[in-house]
């Protein structure tokens, strides 16, 4: 492994740690402000996280507010969970022997989690479109199609790693 590849992998590892920590903080902040808006101060719905305002939805229906905010919190948590598995990939990745069953399993887990996250995001997007027809705006960008695309790409990578693992094992047995 050259020093350039090693440096790039280390930088990517640090960037994914930053993304993971950021997503965990975002999930925690959303959850905390959501709980505060429900039990302490309903005005908290005006600024859940970095200007996200669901006060119109809260005024329209508390149950719709709870459902929408819960979906957003769960989706953010699932994105953090995916980032956690990417960090695990960096911990197990060895460029001199890149194909192994542990990495294949991690890629498959990420693709399954991303698929579920994408489906949930599309459900949430359609739910907010339905709410919009009632005259209430929900300023959340769910990104379901992007997450599904990501899930498909990761699944293809999992298949490539599975085949590479099989070939690498076969190659070691023939030597």
N, C-alpha and C positions, 0 to 999 in steps of 0.2 A: 504494500500500500504506500503510495507516494505521500509526501508531506502535504501536498495540495489537497488530495482527497481526504486525508486525515483532518486537516484544518477545516475543510468545508463540512465534514460530518460533525465536528465539534461545534461549529457555529450553528448548524441546523439543530443540533441537540439543545443548545442554549435557547435558540428561538422558540422551539417547541415547549421548553420548560416555561418560558415567559408567556406563551399563549395559554398553556395549561393553567398557570397561576392566575392570569388575567380572567380566564373563563370561570375559574372557581370563585374569584372575587366578585365577578359580575353576577353569578348565580346566587352567592350569599347576600349580596346587596339587594338583588331583586326580591329574594325570599324575605329578608328583614323588612324592607320597605312595604312589601305586600302585607305582611303580618301587622305592621304598624298601621297601615291604612284600614285594615279590617277591625282591629281591636282597640286602637288608641286614638287615631286621628284620621277620619275619612279624607281630609285634605291631602293626605299622603298619596292618594291616587293621582294627584296633579303632577307629581314628579317621582315616579317609581325608580328610575335609574337614568341618569344623564339626560334629563328632559323628557323622558317617556311619560306622556300624560294619558291616562285612561279614565280621567274624571268624567267625561261624557258617558262612557260605558257604565261607570259606577252609578252615575245619576239615573241612567236608563234602567238598569237592573243589576242588583248586587250579585245574583247568581251567575249572570253572564260575565260579570267582572271577575268573579272568582274562577270560573272555568277558563276564561281567556288568559288571565294572569298566570294561572297554574300551568297551562299549556306552554306559555312562554318560559316559565321557570324550568319546567321539565326539559324543554328543548335545549335551553342553555346548559343545563346540567349534562345532557347527553352529549353535547359538543365537547364539554370538558372531559367526559368519559372517553370519547374518541381520542382526544389529545393525550390522555393518560396512556392509552394503548400504543399510540405513536411513540411516546417516550420509551415504553417497554421494548418496542422494535429497535430503537437506537441502542438500548442496553444489551440486546441479544445479537445485534448485527455484527458480523465479522466479514470484512471485505475479502479476506483470503479464502474464506469458506462461506460464501453468502447464502447458499441454499440449504435450509434445514427445516425439519418439520415444525419446530417451535415458531419460526417466523411465519410459516404457512398458516399455522393455527391463529397467530395474532392477526394476520391479514384477513383471514376468514371472519374472525370475531369483529374486526373493525367494519368489514363490509356488511355484516348482519346488523350491527348496531346502527350503521349509517342508513341502511335500508329502512329499518324501523323508524329512525329519526325522520327520514324523508317522507315516509308515509304519514307520520304524525304531523309533520309540517304542512303537508297538503291538506290533511283533514282540518287543521287549524286555519289555513288560508280560506278554505271553502266555508268554514264556520264564520269567519270574519266577513266574508262576502255576503253571507246571509244576514249578518247583523247590519251591514252597510245598507242593505235593502230596507231595513227598518228605520234608517235615517241616522244611525249612530256611527261615527268614524272610529276606527281602530288603527292607530298609526304604527302598526307593527309590520315589518317586512319579514315574512316567514322563511323564504328561500327554499321551499320544498324541492323544486326541480333541480336546483344546484346540488342539494344534498343527495338526491337520487343519482345524479350524474357521478358524483364523488363515490357513491356506493358501488356503482357499476365499474368504475375505473379500478377501485380497490379490489373488487372481486376478480377482475381480470389479472391484476397483479398476483393475487392469491393463487390463481390457476397457473400462472407462469412460475411462481415459486414452488408450487407443488410438483410440477413437471421437472423443474430444475433440481429439486431435491431428489426426485427419483433417479434422474440421470447422474447426478453426483454420487449417489449411493451405489448405483450400478457400476460407475466408472471406478470407484474405490474397490469394489469386489473383484473386478477383472484385472486389476494391477497386481 
